[in-house]
């Protein structure tokens, strides 16, 4: 099952390198849970222009999981979001299958 990933950049134009990085990181989440279909990623500049924000919304059959992280770079924010989502997906899978 291929996950659909939508990436939106707010108040700036994301380059291909950043988009490829985000897709690569978010696709890895498929390994941790069987069944979610869509991921919405929103990258935005914070008003101070120094920090970047990444918000990832995973649509899983039982619920939506939303994680937002701020960092000095978009890459760091994406990695932080994905790390948190991994943990949440593992918990959700354990709850679903009772392990």
C-alpha positions, 0 to 999 in steps of 0.5 A, a space after each residue: 500500500 502506497 501512502 499518499 503524501 501531500 506537502 504544502 509550504 506556507 509563505 515560501 517556495 520549498 525547493 525540490 531537495 526539501 520536498 524529497 527529504 520530507 517524502 523520504 522521512 514520512 514514507 518510513 512511517 509506513 513500516 510502523 503501522 499497517 493501514 494509514 493512507 494519507 499524510 498532510 505535511 505543512 511547512 511554514 516560516 514562523 513570524 520571527 523568520 528564524 524558526 521553521 515549523 513542521 506540522 504532520 497530520 496522519 490519517 489513520 483508520 481510527 483517528 487522525 494523529 497531528 504533530 507539530 514541531 519547531 526547529 532552526 531548520 525544516 529538516 530538524 523539524 521534520 525529523 522531530 515530527 517523524 520521531 514522535 509519530 513513530 512512537 505514536 504509531 507503535 502505541 496505536 498498533 500495540 493497542 489495536 493488536 493487543 501486544 
